[in-house]
Amino acid sequence: MAKFAEAEARNFHNIFVCRKCKSKIRTPNIKVLDGKIKCRKCNSKALRTVRKK
């Protein structure tokens, strides 16, 4: 199955997942590295990138 660059960007670019409540957040990665972004649900700063299958 062919992969499109537009679909890759939409599904994986600047998307992070909370390690505690598993909610998704779309934000620039430089803000996550600086610790400025918190989860909307649980206010945790433990975020990871979304995994490609």
RASUL-V591011 format. One record per residue. RES is the residue in one small letter. SS is DSSP state (@ for helix, = for strand, . for the rest). Layout:
res=RES ss=SS
res=RES ss=SS
This chain:
res=m ss=.
res=a ss=.
res=k ss=.
res=f ss=.
res=a ss=@
res=e ss=@
res=a ss=@
res=e ss=@
res=a ss=@
res=r ss=@
res=n ss=@
res=f ss=@
res=h ss=.
res=n ss=.
res=i ss==
res=f ss==
res=v ss==
res=c ss==
res=r ss=.
res=k ss=.
res=c ss=.
res=k ss=.
res=s ss=.
res=k ss==
res=i ss==
res=r ss==
res=t ss=.
res=p ss=.
res=n ss=@
res=i ss=@
res=k ss=@
res=v ss=@
res=l ss=@
res=d ss=@
res=g ss=.
res=k ss=.
res=i ss=.
res=k ss=.
res=c ss=.
res=r ss=.
res=k ss=.
res=c ss=.
res=n ss=.
res=s ss=.
res=k ss=.
res=a ss=.
res=l ss==
res=r ss==
res=t ss==
res=v ss=.
res=r ss=.
res=k ss=.
res=k ss=.
